[in-house]
Amino acid sequence: MNYSSALKSPIFKIVQLAADELNYPTYVVGGFVRDFLLKRKKEKTDIDFVCIGNGMKLAECVTNKLGGKATLKVFKNFGTAMINYNGEEYEFVGARKESYRSNSRKPIVENGTLEDDQNRRDFTINAMAIQLNTENYGTLIDPFNGQEDLKNKIIRTPLDADITYSDDPLRMMRAIRFATQLNFSIEVNSLTSINQNAERLSIISQERITEELNKIILTNKPSDGFKLLFNTQLLHQFFPLICKLQGVEFIGKHGHKDNFYHTLEVLDNISNNTNNLWLRWAAILHDIAKPQTKKYEEGHGWTFHAHEFIGGKMVPKIFRKLKLPLNEKMKYVQKLVTLHLRPIVLAQDIVTDSAIRRLLFDAGDDIDDLMTLCDADITSKNEKKVKKYLKNFQLVREKLKQIEEKDHIRNFQPPVNGKEIMDLFNISAGREIGILKTSIKDAILDGTVKNDKEEALAFIIKKAKELNLHPVK
């Protein structure tokens, strides 16, 4: 069957000209072919080309034909080349066959045929190729019935699954990522093989594992991916802390919910409302400290006191281990984990303006994301309860809005700064400055002083007397 209708982009005609000129049999392969057959649109265009010949030479020829806007990068060690053109990326490689050593996912590479190249692909749905040479332009080459697997929504390896996964264990993460992204099933033998080879993941760098994990987290229903990671034991290899959330313990008739599956529900809930990766990470980590704070109290049941504070303290270590960024993104997740229970208290009828001000001050610009997390944290199967909680959180939002309009507390800086305090009392930096700055901040948040410079100065002068400080005349 001819698929020249897939080749509408001008790049294919240019590659065709270059391939014919060099007399290289050339094909578009992998994700482009798969996504065309699935009628799946991707935000970013990246296309892989394979030729029987020198991939770098073909890329050079294509670059010359594209003209000045194209930039070429050559990776001699890998025998590949990358063209960037109008925001699109085109990768070129010569067909090759690969063999692996047990302690590395980096293959020993030799020149090969198209068949060799298709044999080394991870899944049948990624092993299809469309020829680009004039003679057979648009011809689909599908040696492993990838089209059939697309139709049946199956992830399957082209060759023996044990060899495929043992050779390059990152393919196990990719299998679960594709299954989650495409809503496909992993073929039974393949799934068994992932389980058997789970420990082989240890030869893969954490950065590569986390890259695949983040792609799973960004899918429409990430819980599907996490369940597969958990059931195949892959999750236990690199994120044992989250696995500890799984399970229910009973004492008498008192049991607590399974916090692992609750976390996955929260993750799915939040994913319905946001594509923010870091807000999704906050959902994943919001109850991470529950196993170590779990306690049974007679007459009360199971408690998880202070799990939000301990969980917040755990975030930097988790980010470091998973090679996630140790920057503002980490601090954002840490803040949301620490604060995720605060709005629940504010949902009560009798709540002080002071408590609302303090939440606004602590959450700052992330208050809306915090409320989104709180909404997602409602996983009760009791519809009445859910309606009640959502209504309560709506009241909290209204209270937050009222206080913010009145007091402008979000991200506020006390109206008198440290330098002004030093000048006022003619003192140098020291503990007194910190005491006075904290006291004015607390007074404004408690509502005893307005967020106003004149009132703040009068308060500080009065407070300073307790420290035996007097303003300079």
Secondary structure, DSSP 8 states (H G I E B T S, - for coil): -B-GGG--SHHHHHHHHHHHHHT--EEEETHHHHHHHHT---SS-EEEEEESS-HHHHHHHHHHHH-TT-EEEEETTTTEEEEEETTEEEEEEE-EEEE--TT-S--EEEE--HHHHHHTSSSGGG--EEE-SGGGTTBEE-TT-HHHHHHHTEE--SS-HHHHHHH-THHHHHHHHHHHHHT-EE-HHHHHHHHHHGGGGGGS-HHHHHHHHHHHHTSS-HHHHHHHHHHTTHHHHH-HHHHTT----EETTEE---HHHHHHHHHHHHHTT---HHHHHHHHHTTTTHHHH-EEETTTEEE-TTHHHHHHHHHHHHHHHTT---SHHHHHHHHHHHHTTHHHHHTSSS--HHHHHHHHHHHGGGHHHHHHHHHHT---S-HHHHHHHHHHHHHHHHHHHHHHHHH--TT---SS-HHHHHHHHT--SSHHHHHHHHHHHHHHHHTSS-S-HHHHHHHHHHHHHTTT-----
